[in-house]
Amino acid sequence: MLEHGIKESIELNLSKIWNFSNIFSHKVLVSDMKKNFLPDFNKFLVKLIGSTQNSLDTSLQAQISSIVERSSVEKSFWLEKIEKIKTYSRKRAIDELIKSQRIYEKINQIDLFVHNIS
């Protein structure tokens, strides 16, 4: 919405967006509980912001493309990290595991708590 210059104002109250699922839930019959509300939400949003379905679809597709691209970069980072970890010695791997799980910090917190109550 920001990329299209849509901002909350006296004329445009965006709280309706955040409350949509609550409002929509009262319009759905119990027999339709598993109904997907996204098509209804998209129609609602387009009407609320004064846009078109085509514009919304284009914007959503751009966001999806961005997420897919970023996910590829993120996965590459973690795959490289795995390969780096595989080169660790046994001792370094154990030390890194202990550090990553913050085990010493947890032990210190327990000691501090016990010290403070006794």
LOZABA-851787 format. One record per residue: x, y, z of N, C-alpha, C, O in turn. Coordinates in steps of 0.02 Angstrom, whole numbers, padded with zeros to 5 digits, always signed. Example, Ala and Ser with C-alpha at 12.3 -4.5 7.8 and 13.67 -1.06 7.14 Angstrom:
+00660-00284+00390+00615-00225+00390+00660-00165+00390+00712-00166+00423
+00642-00112+00354+00684-00053+00357+00645+00002+00394+00670+00057+00402
***
This chain:
+00041-00059+00000+00000+00000+00000+00044+00063+00000+00026+00113-00031
+00099+00059+00034+00143+00117+00036+00169+00134-00034+00175+00193-00051
+00185+00083-00073+00212+00096-00140+00161+00130-00185+00179+00159-00236
+00097+00126-00167+00044+00159-00205+00021+00223-00171-00029+00253-00192
+00056+00244-00119+00040+00306-00085-00023+00302-00042-00054+00354-00027
-00043+00242-00022-00104+00234+00018-00085+00241+00091-00045+00203+00118
-00115+00291+00123-00102+00304+00194-00168+00312+00230-00218+00332+00201
-00166+00295+00294-00226+00305+00335-00240+00379+00342-00195+00420+00351
-00304+00396+00338-00324+00465+00346-00394+00466+00377-00421+00413+00394
-00422+00525+00383-00490+00530+00409-00538+00494+00363-00586+00463+00385
-00525+00499+00297-00569+00467+00248-00556+00392+00242-00602+00354+00226
-00496+00370+00257-00477+00300+00248-00454+00271+00314-00398+00285+00337
-00495+00230+00345-00480+00199+00409-00456+00127+00396-00495+00084+00378
-00391+00115+00405-00362+00050+00390-00376-00002+00444-00358-00061+00435
-00406+00017+00500-00421-00033+00552-00469-00085+00526-00472-00141+00552
-00508-00068+00475-00554-00116+00445-00516-00176+00415-00542-00232+00414
-00455-00164+00393-00414-00218+00365-00396-00267+00419-00403-00328+00410
-00374-00242+00476-00351-00286+00529-00409-00323+00562-00400-00377+00590
-00469-00295+00558-00527-00326+00588-00567-00369+00539-00620-00395+00557
-00543-00376+00478-00582-00411+00427-00600-00483+00447-00657-00503+00439
-00552-00520+00472-00566-00591+00489-00620-00596+00542-00661-00642+00540
-00621-00550+00589-00674-00550+00640-00742-00535+00609-00791-00568+00625
-00744-00485+00567-00807-00467+00533-00830-00525+00488-00888-00544+00489
-00784-00552+00449-00800-00605+00402-00824-00668+00439-00868-00703+00414
-00795-00682+00496-00813-00743+00533-00887-00744+00552-00916-00798+00560
-00917-00686+00559-00988-00682+00577-01033-00693+00516-01093-00703+00523
-01003-00689+00456-01042-00698+00395-01039-00769+00368-01074-00786+00320
-00997-00810+00397-00987-00878+00372-01028-00927+00414-01028-00924+00476
-01064-00970+00380-01103-01021+00415-01057-01073+00444-01001-01083+00420
-01079-01106+00496-01039-01159+00527-01021-01212+00475-00966-01239+00477
-01066-01227+00430-01052-01278+00379-00999-01256+00330-00969-01298+00296
-00985-01190+00326-00934-01164+00280-00871-01141+00318-00834-01100+00292
-00860-01167+00377-00806-01142+00420-00737-01146+00386-00693-01105+00401
-00728-01195+00342-00663-01202+00311-00657-01160+00247-00608-01166+00211
-00706-01118+00235-00706-01075+00175-00646-01027+00179-00632-00997+00230
-00611-01022+00123-00554-00977+00118-00580-00906+00110-00618-00892+00064
-00559-00860+00153-00585-00792+00151-00542-00746+00108-00560-00687+00101
-00488-00769+00078-00444-00725+00040-00479-00691-00020-00470-00631-00029
-00518-00727-00060-00552-00692-00115-00598-00636-00090-00599-00582-00118
-00634-00649-00036-00677-00597-00008-00636-00539+00020-00655-00481+00013
-00579-00556+00051-00536-00503+00078-00508-00460+00022-00506-00399+00028
-00487-00492-00032-00458-00455-00088-00510-00406-00117-00493-00348-00131
-00572-00428-00125-00625-00384-00150-00636-00326-00101-00643-00268-00121
-00637-00342-00037-00647-00292+00016-00590-00241+00014-00603-00181+00017
-00528-00264+00009-00470-00220+00009-00470-00174-00052-00458-00114-00046
-00483-00202-00110-00485-00162-00171-00537-00107-00165-00523-00049-00184
-00594-00124-00140-00647-00073-00131-00627-00021-00079-00637+00039-00089
-00597-00043-00023-00578+00003+00030-00526+00053+00008-00532+00113+00024
-00476+00031-00029-00422+00077-00049-00434+00110-00117-00394+00150-00140
-00490+00092-00149-00507+00124-00213-00460+00103-00269-00440+00145-00310
-00443+00040-00271-00397+00014-00322-00435-00034-00367-00496-00037-00367
-00397-00071-00407-00427-00122-00451-00398-00190-00432-00344-00195-00403
-00435-00241-00450-00411-00310-00436-00346-00323-00474-00301-00356-00448
-00341-00297-00535-00281-00307-00575-00220-00275-00542-00166-00304-00541
-00230-00215-00515-00175-00180-00481-00153-00219-00419-00094-00226-00406
-00202-00244-00381-00186-00284-00321-00149-00348-00341-00099-00366-00310
-00174-00382-00393-00142-00444-00415-00070-00431-00437-00025-00471-00422
-00059-00377-00473+00009-00359-00495+00054-00346-00436+00112-00368-00434
+00029-00309-00388+00068-00293-00328+00084-00357-00288+00140-00366-00265
+00034-00400-00279+00045-00462-00243+00096-00506-00279+00138-00538-00246
+00092-00509-00345+00139-00550-00383+00210-00523-00376+00258-00562-00372
+00218-00457-00375+00284-00427-00365+00311-00446-00296+00371-00461-00289
+00269-00445-00245+00290-00463-00178+00310-00537-00175+00359-00555-00143
+00271-00579-00208+00287-00651-00209+00354-00662-00243+00395-00701-00219
+00366-00628-00299+00431-00634-00334+00489-00613-00290+00541-00644-00290
+00478-00559-00252+00530-00534-00207+00544-00586-00152+00602-00597-00135
+00492-00616-00125+00501-00667-00072+00538-00728-00100+00582-00754-00067
+00519-00749-00159+00552-00807-00190+00626-00793-00201+00669-00835-00188
+00642-00733-00225+00712-00713-00237+00751-00711-00171+00806-00738-00166
+00721-00680-00120+00754-00676-00055+00763-00745-00024+00813-00758+00010
+00715-00789-00034+00720-00856-00005+00778-00894-00036+00811-00934-00002
+00791-00883-00099+00847-00916-00133+00913-00893-00102+00958-00934-00090
+00919-00829-00091+00980-00801-00060+00988-00829+00011+01043-00849+00031
+00934-00830+00049+00935-00855+00118+00955-00929+00120+00996-00950+00162
+00925-00969+00076+00941-01040+00074+01015-01051+00057+01048-01093+00087
+01041-01012+00011+01112-01017-00007+01156-01003+00053+01206-01038+00064
+01139-00951+00091+01177-00934+00151+01179-00994+00199+01233-01012+00222
+01120-01024+00213+01118-01079+00261+01151-01142+00234+01180-01180+00272
+01147-01154+00170+01181-01212+00141+01257-01204+00146+01293-01253+00160
+01281-01143+00135+01353-01129+00145+01373-01139+00217+01426-01165+00232
+01329-01117+00263+01342-01125+00334+01347-01199+00353+01391-01219+00392
+01304-01241+00325+01307-01313+00337+01373-01341+00314+01405-01379+00350
+01395-01322+00255+01459-01346+00229+01517-01324+00272+01564-01363+00283
+01514-01263+00298+01567-01239+00342+01568-01279+00407+01621-01299+00431
+01509-01292+00435+01504-01330+00498+01531-01401+00488+01561-01429+00534
+01520-01429+00430+01544-01497+00416+01620-01502+00419+01647-01557+00426
+01654-01445+00413+01727-01446+00415+01754-01439+00487+01814-01445+00498
+01710-01427+00535+01731-01418+00604+01760-01483+00632+01741-01538+00613
+01807-01473+00678+01832-01531+00715+01778-01551+00765+01730-01514+00777
+01785-01611+00793+01735-01635+00841+01730-01587+00900+01675-01571+00922
+01787-01565+00927+01787-01520+00985+01754-01454+00968+01713-01429+01006
+01771-01426+00910+01741-01361+00891+01666-01369+00880+01627-01324+00899
+01644-01424+00851+01573-01435+00840+01535-01438+00906+01481-01410+00913
+01564-01474+00954+01533-01478+01020+01530-01410+01054+01479-01390+01081
+01586-01372+01051+01587-01305+01080+01535-01260+01047+01501-01222+01082
+01529-01263+00982+01479-01222+00946+01408-01241+00965+01365-01198+00972
+01396-01305+00973+01329-01328+00993+01311-01303+01063+01255-01279+01074
+01358-01309+01108+01347-01284+01177+01334-01209+01175+01288-01185+01209
+01373-01173+01137+01365-01100+01132+01298-01083+01100+01263-01037+01122
+01279-01118+01047+01217-01102+01012+01155-01115+01054+01104-01082+01046
+01160-01162+01099+01103-01177+01142+01105-01137+01207+01062-01144+01250
+01156-01095+01214+01164-01051+01272+01160-01089+01338+01128-01067+01386
+01191-01146+01340+01187-01189+01399+01221-01157+01459+01194-01159+01514
+01279-01127+01449+01314-01096+01505+01273-01037+01533+01271-01027+01594
+01241-00999+01489+01200-00943+01512+01141-00969+01553+01122-00938+01604
+01112-01024+01533+01055-01053+01569+01078-01077+01639+01043-01068+01688
+01135-01108+01641+01163-01131+01705+01175-01071+01751+01159-01072+01810
+01204-01017+01723+01216-00957+01762+01151-00926+01787+01149-00902+01844
+01099-00926+01747+01034-00900+01768+01005-00941+01826+00978-00913+01874
+01012-01006+01822+00988-01050+01876+01026-01035+01940+00997-01028+01993
+01093-01030+01935+01135-01015+01993+01116-00947+02023+01111-00941+02084
+01106-00898+01980+01088-00831+02003+01021-00832+02039+01013-00800+02091
+00972-00866+02011+00906-00871+02041+00910-00903+02110+00883-00878+02159
+00945-00960+02113+00952-00997+02176+00989-00953+02227+00970-00952+02286
+01041-00919+02206+01078-00875+02251+01033-00820+02278+01037-00804+02337
+00990-00791+02236+00947-00736+02257+00891-00759+02305+00868-00719+02345
+00870-00820+02300+00816-00843+02345+00842-00874+02409+00803-00885+02455
+00906-00889+02413+00932-00922+02474+00970-00874+02517+00994-00894+02570
***
